[in-house]
Amino acid sequence: MNRTTIALLPLLLAAALGASGQASEPVGPMWDLKALSRAPRVFDAPGFSEPGVRALFFEGPAFRGKPTRVFAWMGFPKLEPGKKAPGMVLVHGGGGTAIASWVRLWTERGYAAIAMDTCGGVPRVANGAWERNPDGGPNGWGGFDQIDQPRTDQWTYHAVASALLAHSLLRAQPEVDARRIGLTGISWGGYLTCIIAGVDPRFRFAVPVYGCGFTNEHTFASAVTGLGPERADRWMRWWDPSAYLGAVKMPMLWVTGSNDFAYTFNALQKSYRLPKTPRTLAIRLRMPHGHGPAGEAPKETWDYADSVLKHGVPLARITGQGRDGETVWATYQTKRTIVRAELNITRDLGLWPDRKWDALPATLARGKVTATLPPGVTVYYLNLFDDRDCAVSTEHVEVR
């Protein structure tokens, strides 16, 4: 029996004990960080090939009493002899799987990176969908229909465990500086990022893109409430990021859009207020939601990562905000030049994704931005843009 198998014994035992079909409460933490912090066994992935990255499987947590293998792409930048690269763990969103091009985006910027599948699939299309991995774990997303299954057989449990194991694998590579690894995820991957950040303190920072907690208060609320009171309460206690964000020990950057169809302002704000660590908001008007450039390559994520892991210049920092009558303001600190600012407003009420937003001019002067609220505003926030075109936002404020 090898060291990795021994390390995973608690997970295998938990799955075996849960095989009766009971959704039992955890004894202690939901995830065994000690076991998941050991690098998993790695296997070849014949038939999968992408330029500049390696295809592999790694040993995942047991599913229905049987071992699993998780598909991943891993890549490294060109390094000078004796140098080590910072790293990134990349968590795909709904309808996705491990993304090789996303890994390459980071390796081209001097980072090692790993992107793993979180839904028991592989990056090959079969019958119009991602092919199922015969050795994979449960399907996503949200796992609402799995809530009565043994908890270690449910999707969120497996997705988070797989991300922690991917992190452990990346840290174990000789080309990687284990002290400099960040985390980002898109949509459902942002939801997972919020949980992972509260479970795994080894990360230096976390960037959820779109995703947040308080699932019972945003667009997916009916999926939770439809479970009925007892089962909905269990899902929220076990799988909602709000149960984990308070334990976050790293700074976080929250990237999203004003009209995100899924993760709305009310739930977003309650989520980003839970961690006690530094936070930065980057909320662009009508930011598209998806994989590809929108979710994988926001300017703010790149420069935030560089500032934490490569001694780059940080994003601007909002130091205060307020309102005096119809004048709204925010103070800030920055090592870059702020080239413009905007007051973003909506006069609408109702569903957050349907509200119409407008950008109005704001005035910059000596570390402070001010603007005047026009009549009829219901919600507002301020955006600052530096000379890299990186946006930093204040919290949104509901006027009525």
Order of alpha helices (4+ residues) and beta strands (2+ residues): alpha-alpha-alpha-beta-beta-beta-beta-alpha-beta-beta-beta-alpha-beta-alpha-beta-alpha-alpha-beta-alpha-beta-alpha-alpha-beta-beta-beta-beta-beta-beta-beta-beta-beta
